[in-house]
Amino acid sequence: MTLKRRWIHAVAAGLVLAGSGMAAATAAPAALGVGPVPGGFRPMSATFVSASDGWVLGTAPCAHKPCTSVVRTTDGGIQWVGIPAPRYALAAFPGNRGLDRIRFASTRDGFAFGSQLWVTHNGGNSWHHVSQVPGYVVDLETSAGVVY
């Protein structure tokens, strides 16, 4: 399958997943905090570092706010699992207080951003707030191990 076709398949699978809330991982990857995709998951931002590895930042109904959620695929979108998310709310609209985008530079190094910057260096198993970056992060991109 070509890279473009796999990407389209992954995006389509993610949209179906988000619309139905019906996806289960049959075999969870060896990672901390991996679980099922939260019911009612609604995507906001997606990032892929390869045809196989991708993450989606979104929200799902929950009992204790913030209800920020992150789901991950390691097989091009065939299966998705819920992983830990930054403990900060999503922005209602881009430019508002909260997170509104996610980007990964590698399978380990990722960034969730908006009115705050959060970083992970273990594929999303844990997230840390970067307080040294004040203000709103409008955009962030990665290429060849560098973050812009």
Disulfide bonds with the S-S distance in Angstrom:
Cys62-Cys67 1.88
